[in-house]
Structures are given as structure tokens and as C-alpha cells.
Amino acid sequence: MTDCNAGPDTVGPGKQVTLHFAIKLEDGAVVDSTFDRDPATFVVGDGSLLPGFEQSLFGMTGGQKDSFVIKPEQGFGQPNPNNVQELPRDQFAADMELVEGLLVSFADAQRAERPGVVTAFDEAVVTVDFNHPLAGRDVIFDVEVIGVEDASGE
């Protein structure tokens, strides 16, 4: 039976966590990693990590290492066909060289940057997939917790 009252140096709500992480695909390709640079620091629940990644850390303490498989539902979600848009070619600069796989960025209604990947195009229409590139994929989350403290700094 696990202790519901996390210790002072245990990852859980209200904690600031410093860690190294790597996000990898099932074939071992590294998507992102801090192991070759400064560690990341975040407060549990601040939105820095997706909830599925965060929850996999609960109960870990400083010095612990582990590896988790994060399913799409806890990670980057399933692809949504509504996130694939057909846009008029004239919304793109006339001199823009379009190729499949090209990352393009648009401002959404809230003026936030919204990246998408060109999946098809012709003279009239450009098809852009705004799903996260890792949507629908299991990812491997390697983590080394360096330190855990109260988020208030006390």
C-alpha cells in the first residue's frame, strides 16, 4: 500500500521538480532531451508537462531514474481529422516553395502561433495537418529526478 502523504522530497502536487528527461519514439529516435544540457525545472500542475507525463513521476524522489511508455491518451492525443485543413494556395506567399513535410506557422484567433505540416498541395489548395506530430504515437519518457522541493520555496 502506498502512502498517500507524499514525503517532502517526493514528486506530487505542490512540488517543484528539477529533472532530466528524454522523449523517444519506439524505434529509439530522440525527439527531445535535456540530458545533454541544463535540467528542466517545473511546478507540478503548471502546464509545463502534459498530465500523463507528470503523473508518471508521482512518488519519485531525487536521484531516481525510470522509463515510462506514455500512450497517446496520456501524451499527445489521437490525431483529429478536423485538424487537417485545406487552405487556398493564395494564403501562402507566391514565392514560397511548398514541399510535403514543410512546417508552416499561422496565428490562430487568439493570435497564438499554430504550427502545421504541409501534407499535400496543388495550384489551388494546400493541405495542412495541425495535429501534434506525435499524436497517435506511444512515446518513451526517460527521466532522472534531480531534486524535489515545495513549490513555495519553503
Legacy VTK file of the C-alpha trace (Angstrom):
# vtk DataFile Version 3.0
C-alpha trace
ASCII
DATASET POLYDATA
POINTS 154 float
0.000 0.000 0.000
1.396 3.402 -0.940
1.497 6.312 1.445
-0.955 8.967 0.267
1.002 11.655 2.088
3.980 12.258 -0.173
7.205 12.946 1.656
8.930 16.330 1.460
11.172 15.176 -1.388
8.565 13.169 -3.308
7.040 14.293 -6.622
3.384 15.226 -6.231
1.019 18.224 -6.248
2.572 21.452 -4.964
6.129 20.345 -5.663
8.834 21.966 -7.760
10.736 19.285 -9.655
14.135 19.502 -11.319
14.866 16.674 -13.708
16.500 15.458 -16.864
14.228 13.849 -19.414
14.240 12.360 -22.870
11.210 11.763 -25.072
11.881 8.985 -27.559
9.957 7.123 -30.223
9.574 3.367 -30.006
12.435 2.966 -32.525
14.754 4.815 -30.111
14.842 8.114 -32.045
15.160 11.006 -29.569
12.530 13.738 -30.033
13.673 15.955 -27.155
16.153 15.595 -24.310
17.739 17.640 -21.539
20.408 15.047 -20.746
22.939 16.997 -22.845
22.073 20.420 -21.382
20.712 22.041 -18.227
17.941 20.133 -16.451
14.314 21.275 -16.610
12.505 22.679 -13.583
8.725 22.892 -13.297
5.973 23.016 -10.700
3.577 20.073 -10.743
0.341 21.281 -12.344
1.771 24.416 -14.012
1.154 23.059 -17.519
4.839 22.609 -18.387
4.367 18.864 -18.748
1.358 17.053 -20.135
-0.639 15.421 -17.305
0.294 11.890 -18.395
3.999 12.712 -18.192
3.538 14.472 -14.847
1.525 11.654 -13.275
4.163 9.086 -14.246
6.565 10.983 -11.957
4.330 10.911 -8.859
6.028 9.165 -5.953
9.538 9.514 -7.393
12.257 11.127 -5.299
15.521 12.923 -6.001
18.122 10.614 -7.519
15.590 8.188 -9.008
15.669 7.217 -12.685
12.931 5.454 -14.621
11.477 4.956 -18.066
7.777 5.031 -18.941
5.745 4.301 -22.050
3.263 7.146 -22.491
0.175 6.184 -24.513
-1.382 8.781 -26.849
-4.306 9.377 -24.483
-1.894 10.475 -21.730
0.572 12.152 -24.102
-0.040 13.987 -27.339
-3.553 12.657 -28.024
-5.029 10.943 -31.031
-4.971 12.655 -34.429
-8.147 14.647 -35.065
-9.299 14.716 -38.697
-10.757 18.201 -38.038
-7.189 19.441 -37.526
-6.363 18.765 -41.181
-7.265 21.895 -43.134
-7.417 22.676 -46.832
-6.317 26.275 -47.352
-6.371 28.351 -50.524
-2.937 28.461 -52.172
-3.115 32.265 -52.250
-2.852 32.340 -48.412
0.802 31.396 -48.919
3.448 33.713 -50.354
3.711 33.304 -54.127
7.470 32.682 -53.845
7.105 30.136 -51.007
8.464 26.778 -52.103
5.929 24.236 -50.881
7.046 20.681 -50.183
5.349 17.874 -48.296
6.599 17.878 -44.712
7.209 21.657 -44.657
6.446 23.152 -41.237
4.359 26.313 -41.562
3.027 28.577 -38.844
-0.191 30.587 -38.633
-1.719 32.830 -35.993
-4.979 31.437 -34.600
-7.980 33.520 -33.495
-6.231 34.312 -30.176
-3.077 35.323 -32.115
-1.191 32.327 -30.742
1.241 30.628 -33.080
-0.183 27.452 -34.579
2.282 25.211 -36.430
1.184 22.759 -39.081
2.763 20.425 -41.609
2.046 20.596 -45.336
0.780 17.145 -46.346
-0.335 17.887 -49.936
-0.665 20.808 -52.329
-1.538 21.810 -55.875
-2.013 25.129 -57.668
-5.292 25.871 -55.831
-5.203 24.181 -52.411
-2.644 23.420 -49.691
-3.499 20.692 -47.158
-2.018 21.398 -43.711
-2.121 18.991 -40.758
-2.314 20.921 -37.461
-2.248 17.764 -35.297
0.758 17.443 -32.994
3.452 15.461 -34.869
3.416 12.841 -32.076
-0.391 12.480 -31.972
-1.409 8.832 -32.046
2.038 7.569 -31.082
3.344 5.862 -27.981
6.431 7.661 -26.697
9.065 6.591 -24.219
9.723 9.036 -21.385
13.123 8.529 -19.741
13.542 10.577 -16.603
16.081 11.259 -13.874
14.697 13.255 -10.959
17.426 15.530 -9.612
15.533 17.319 -6.876
12.082 17.870 -5.389
11.065 20.717 -3.103
7.937 22.589 -2.046
6.871 24.954 -4.826
6.579 27.793 -2.326
10.341 27.511 -1.791
9.913 26.829 1.906
LINES 1 155
154 0 1 2 3 4 5 6 7 8 9 10 11 12 13 14 15 16 17 18 19 20 21 22 23 24 25 26 27 28 29 30 31 32 33 34 35 36 37 38 39 40 41 42 43 44 45 46 47 48 49 50 51 52 53 54 55 56 57 58 59 60 61 62 63 64 65 66 67 68 69 70 71 72 73 74 75 76 77 78 79 80 81 82 83 84 85 86 87 88 89 90 91 92 93 94 95 96 97 98 99 100 101 102 103 104 105 106 107 108 109 110 111 112 113 114 115 116 117 118 119 120 121 122 123 124 125 126 127 128 129 130 131 132 133 134 135 136 137 138 139 140 141 142 143 144 145 146 147 148 149 150 151 152 153
